[in-house]
Amino acid sequence: MILTLAVLLAQAAAPPVEPQPELPAAAAIRARKKPEASRPNRLEGSMVTPGRDVNADDIVDEMVDELSVDIARLGAAQISPILLHRIRVSSNMNPEYAHIFEARLAAAIFKAATVALVRCVECSATRSRVEGLEWVVTRGVTTRDEARGVAQRYGARSFLDVALTLREEPPSLSMDVEVVRADDSSIAFAEGYRMDANRAMLYRGADRAQFREERLKELEDKLNQRPRYTAGLELGVMRLNAGQATGLWGGVLRCRLTEKFGTQNQFEAGLALAGFASPNSLAGGLAGIMFQIRLGDGNVYLPAFWVGTDAGVFLTGNSANTPFVGGTVRWQVGTRISLHGAVRYLDPFQLRGQGVSYGGITPEFGMGFVWN
């Protein structure tokens, strides 16, 4: 009897046991690696891809990455666990893409922040009930009390609502995010991300977008008014006609300094100095001016073709200087390496006024290195 009374007193003195949150059977909360402090801030950056078009999947990934960084800055202690409340896409998109979008959101947040995500099953469920003589159909969580109850059952502190919208005119993608606290339904975080097809720049909110547009216009004006010089070093071979002989081949080393101008820097003009040497035959130099035009749109990742002309004087240093003029073509294979070719007409000349006559149609080809 005394032992039974002692057990009852001990149970009464023990603190009440709080109910554990109800989680799905397959759910698990794992600690993720914290984001590095040196993670680059890409808000001022732009997406540059090999081509004129930007893939919509890349845009979605960029916006989702920005959201994950913002979630990490909020801190897990303030909002975790997060209940995925509503993940929506606009009516002009495939509804099945919402599931893919939700998976990308979860993956990005898991990698960037120590935040637990829980998928809400009731938030998208449709229920019906009879109230009096009326049949009421509801979808998802409709009242504040229901939201508190759902959050308590899942052990969540906040709800996450994300809407992805595709606009065709003007072409753009936008993502609007809200993080709502479960206890008082106050908004803990809200942000809008959007990217248009014309600038491929990631914007945040309307007020920041206007500020960014002004800064971008100011930067473009400065870049358009600032000279952009290009230096190049070219190696090649050139052939000179030599009277009735088959021709005279020699090596060419050329240095050129040009300036790019135009709306898209599609024009290039400047000076070119070169040396020509054929062992045991002839040595000289070429000094002239050049002008080239780029074909197509410029892209740092894609090859580019430049065609143009050059003119100048072939110098031998023994009173046998002669003018030349011709056409040139350059294939910019990569960022630095280029291949070039030229066909020029060199006014025929003789060394010291006698001997073999050099000149006529003069081809040249070789490779070079470019520094912008």
C-alpha positions in Angstrom: 0.0 0.0 0.0 2.8 2.4 0.9 4.7 1.5 -2.3 1.7 2.2 -4.4 1.1 5.6 -2.8 4.8 6.6 -3.4 4.5 5.7 -7.1 1.3 7.8 -7.5 3.0 10.8 -5.8 6.1 10.5 -8.1 3.9 10.5 -11.2 2.0 13.6 -10.0 5.2 15.5 -9.3 6.6 14.7 -12.7 6.2 17.5 -15.4 3.6 16.8 -18.0 4.9 15.3 -21.2 4.4 17.5 -24.3 3.0 15.7 -27.3 5.6 15.1 -30.0 5.0 16.6 -33.4 3.5 14.1 -35.9 5.9 13.6 -38.8 5.5 11.4 -41.8 7.0 7.9 -41.3 9.7 8.5 -44.0 10.6 12.0 -42.9 14.0 12.7 -41.4 15.7 15.8 -40.2 19.4 15.9 -40.9 21.9 18.7 -40.2 23.3 20.1 -43.4 26.6 21.8 -44.0 26.4 25.5 -43.1 26.9 27.9 -46.0 30.4 29.3 -46.4 30.9 32.9 -45.4 32.8 33.5 -48.7 29.9 32.5 -50.9 29.9 35.0 -53.8 27.1 37.5 -54.0 25.7 37.2 -57.5 23.1 39.9 -57.3 25.1 42.3 -59.4 26.2 39.6 -61.8 24.8 38.5 -65.2 24.4 35.2 -66.8 26.6 34.7 -69.8 26.0 31.6 -71.9 27.4 30.4 -75.2 24.8 31.9 -77.5 22.2 34.6 -77.7 19.5 32.8 -75.7 19.3 32.0 -72.0 17.8 28.6 -71.0 14.7 28.9 -68.8 16.0 26.2 -66.6 19.2 28.2 -65.9 17.1 31.2 -65.0 15.0 29.1 -62.5 18.2 27.6 -61.0 19.6 31.1 -60.6 16.5 32.4 -58.8 16.3 29.3 -56.6 19.9 29.7 -55.6 19.3 33.3 -54.6 16.3 32.2 -52.4 18.4 29.5 -50.7 21.1 32.1 -49.8 18.4 34.4 -48.3 16.9 31.5 -46.3 20.3 30.7 -45.0 20.8 34.3 -43.8 17.5 34.2 -41.9 18.8 31.3 -39.7 17.4 27.9 -39.0 16.5 28.9 -35.4 14.0 31.5 -36.6 12.1 29.6 -39.3 13.0 25.9 -39.2 11.3 23.4 -39.7 9.6 24.9 -42.8 6.3 23.5 -44.1 6.0 23.6 -47.9 2.6 25.2 -48.1 1.9 26.3 -51.7 4.2 25.8 -54.7 2.5 27.2 -57.8 3.2 27.9 -61.4 1.3 30.3 -63.7 -1.5 29.0 -65.9 0.5 29.2 -69.1 3.0 26.6 -67.8 2.6 22.9 -67.5 1.1 22.1 -64.1 3.4 19.1 -63.8 6.4 21.4 -63.7 5.3 22.4 -60.2 6.6 19.1 -58.8 9.9 19.6 -60.5 10.1 23.2 -59.3 9.4 22.0 -55.7 12.2 19.4 -55.9 14.6 22.1 -57.1 13.6 24.3 -54.2 14.1 21.6 -51.7 17.5 20.6 -53.1 18.8 24.2 -53.2 17.7 25.0 -49.6 19.1 21.7 -48.3 22.5 22.5 -49.8 22.7 26.1 -48.7 21.1 26.1 -45.2 20.7 24.0 -42.1 16.9 24.0 -42.5 14.5 21.2 -42.2 11.8 21.0 -44.9 8.5 19.2 -44.4 6.0 18.6 -47.2 2.4 19.5 -46.2 -0.1 16.8 -47.3 -3.3 18.6 -46.1 -2.3 21.9 -47.7 -3.4 20.7 -51.2 -6.1 18.3 -50.1 -9.8 18.9 -51.0 -12.4 18.3 -48.3 -16.2 18.5 -48.2 -18.7 18.8 -45.3 -22.3 19.5 -44.7 -23.2 22.6 -42.6 -26.9 22.8 -42.1 -28.5 22.6 -45.5 -25.3 23.5 -47.4 -22.6 21.3 -48.8 -19.3 23.1 -48.3 -16.1 22.1 -50.3 -12.8 23.5 -49.2 -9.3 23.1 -50.5 -6.1 23.3 -48.3 -5.8 25.3 -45.1 -8.5 28.0 -45.0 -8.5 29.3 -41.4 -5.9 30.5 -38.9 -6.7 27.8 -36.4 -6.3 25.2 -39.1 -2.9 26.6 -40.0 -1.8 26.5 -36.3 -3.1 22.9 -36.0 -1.3 21.8 -39.2 2.0 23.4 -38.0 1.7 21.8 -34.6 1.1 18.3 -36.0 4.1 18.7 -38.3 6.3 20.5 -35.8 6.8 23.4 -38.2 7.5 27.0 -37.3 6.8 28.6 -40.7 5.0 28.1 -44.0 6.7 28.6 -47.4 4.7 29.9 -50.3 6.3 30.2 -53.8 4.8 31.3 -57.1 6.6 31.0 -60.4 5.2 33.2 -63.2 6.1 33.1 -66.9 5.3 36.3 -69.0 5.5 36.3 -72.7 5.3 40.0 -73.3 7.9 41.1 -72.3 9.5 37.7 -72.0 10.5 37.2 -68.4 10.3 34.8 -65.4 9.5 35.9 -61.9 9.4 34.1 -58.6 7.5 35.5 -55.6 8.3 34.1 -52.1 6.6 34.4 -48.7 7.7 32.9 -45.4 4.9 33.1 -42.9 5.2 32.3 -39.2 2.9 29.6 -38.0 2.1 30.9 -34.5 0.8 34.4 -35.4 0.6 34.3 -39.3 3.0 37.2 -39.6 5.3 37.5 -42.6 8.9 36.7 -41.7 10.3 37.1 -45.2 9.0 38.2 -48.6 10.9 38.8 -51.8 10.4 38.8 -55.5 13.0 37.6 -58.0 12.7 38.2 -61.8 14.8 38.0 -64.9 14.0 39.3 -68.3 15.2 38.0 -71.7 16.7 41.3 -72.9 19.3 41.9 -70.1 19.5 38.4 -68.4 20.0 40.3 -65.1 18.5 39.0 -61.9 16.4 41.7 -60.2 14.9 41.9 -56.7 11.7 43.9 -56.2 10.4 46.8 -58.2 12.2 49.6 -56.3 15.6 47.7 -56.6 14.9 47.0 -60.3 14.6 50.6 -61.1 17.8 51.4 -59.2 19.6 48.6 -61.0 18.4 49.8 -64.4 19.7 53.2 -63.8 23.1 51.8 -62.7 23.2 49.5 -65.7 22.5 52.4 -68.1 25.2 54.5 -66.4 27.7 51.7 -66.7 26.8 51.1 -70.4 27.4 54.8 -71.1 30.8 54.7 -69.5 31.8 51.6 -71.4 30.6 53.0 -74.7 32.6 56.2 -74.3 35.8 54.5 -73.1 38.3 53.3 -75.7 38.8 49.6 -75.9 42.2 48.6 -77.3 43.2 45.2 -78.7 46.8 44.0 -79.0 47.9 41.1 -81.2 51.0 39.2 -82.0 50.9 37.2 -85.3 53.3 34.6 -86.8 53.0 33.4 -90.4 54.6 33.0 -93.8 54.3 35.2 -96.9 55.1 34.6 -100.5 56.7 37.2 -102.8 56.8 36.8 -106.6 60.4 36.9 -107.8 60.5 37.5 -111.6 60.2 34.2 -113.6 61.0 32.1 -110.5 58.4 30.2 -108.6 58.3 32.7 -105.7 60.1 33.6 -102.5 58.7 32.4 -99.2 59.6 34.1 -95.9 58.5 34.3 -92.3 56.4 37.2 -90.9 56.2 38.5 -87.3 53.6 41.2 -86.9 52.5 43.3 -83.9 49.2 45.2 -84.2 47.4 47.7 -82.0 43.8 48.4 -82.8 40.8 50.1 -81.2 37.3 48.6 -81.2 34.3 50.9 -81.7 30.7 50.8 -82.8 27.5 49.9 -81.0 28.6 46.3 -80.3 32.3 46.8 -80.9 31.9 45.3 -84.3 34.6 47.6 -86.0 38.3 47.5 -85.4 41.0 49.9 -86.8 44.6 50.6 -85.9 48.3 50.2 -86.8 50.3 47.1 -87.8 54.1 46.7 -87.9 55.7 43.5 -89.2 59.0 42.1 -90.2 59.7 39.8 -93.2 62.7 37.6 -93.6 63.7 35.0 -96.2 67.0 33.4 -95.4 69.8 34.3 -97.8 67.4 36.2 -100.0 65.5 39.3 -98.7 64.6 41.0 -95.5 62.3 43.9 -94.9 59.4 45.3 -92.9 55.8 46.2 -93.4 54.2 49.3 -91.8 50.6 50.1 -92.4 47.1 50.7 -91.2 44.2 48.2 -91.0 40.4 48.1 -90.7 38.2 45.1 -89.9 34.5 44.3 -89.4 33.2 41.5 -87.3 30.6 39.2 -88.9 27.7 38.3 -86.6 27.2 39.0 -82.9 30.1 39.0 -80.6 30.4 36.4 -77.9 33.4 35.6 -75.8 32.6 31.9 -75.8 32.0 31.5 -79.6 34.4 31.8 -82.6 34.2 35.1 -84.5 35.2 36.1 -88.1 36.7 39.4 -89.0 37.1 40.7 -92.6 38.8 43.9 -93.7 41.6 45.5 -95.5 45.0 47.0 -94.9 47.5 49.2 -96.7 51.0 50.5 -96.1 54.6 50.4 -97.3 57.0 47.5 -97.7 60.4 48.7 -96.4 63.8 47.2 -97.4 66.1 49.9 -96.3 67.9 50.3 -99.6 65.7 52.8 -101.5 63.4 50.0 -102.7 60.4 50.8 -100.6 57.0 50.1 -102.3 53.3 50.4 -101.3 50.9 47.5 -100.8 47.2 47.1 -100.4 45.0 44.0 -99.8 42.2 42.2 -98.0 42.4 40.3 -94.7 40.4 37.7 -92.8 40.8 36.6 -89.2 39.2 33.7 -87.4 39.1 34.2 -83.7 39.1 30.6 -82.6 39.0 31.2 -78.8 39.6 34.0 -76.3 43.3 34.3 -77.3 44.2 32.2 -80.3 43.3 33.3 -83.9 44.1 32.2 -87.4 44.5 34.8 -90.2 45.0 35.0 -93.9 45.6 37.8 -96.4 45.9 38.5 -100.1 47.8 41.8 -101.0 49.1 43.4 -104.1 52.7 44.6 -103.7 53.9 47.1 -106.3 56.9 45.3 -108.0 60.3 46.6 -107.1 64.0 45.8 -107.6 66.8 45.9 -105.1 69.0 48.9 -105.9 67.2 49.2 -109.2 68.6 46.1 -110.7 68.3 42.3 -110.6 65.2 40.3 -109.8 61.8 42.1 -109.6 59.8 41.4 -106.5 56.0 42.0 -106.0 52.6 41.3 -107.4 50.0 39.1 -105.7 51.3 38.3 -102.3 49.4 35.7 -100.1 50.0 35.3 -96.4 48.6 33.0 -93.7 49.4 32.1 -90.1 48.2 32.2 -86.5 48.3 34.7 -83.7 47.5 35.7 -80.1 45.1 38.5 -79.1 44.8 40.4 -75.9 41.7 42.5 -75.4 
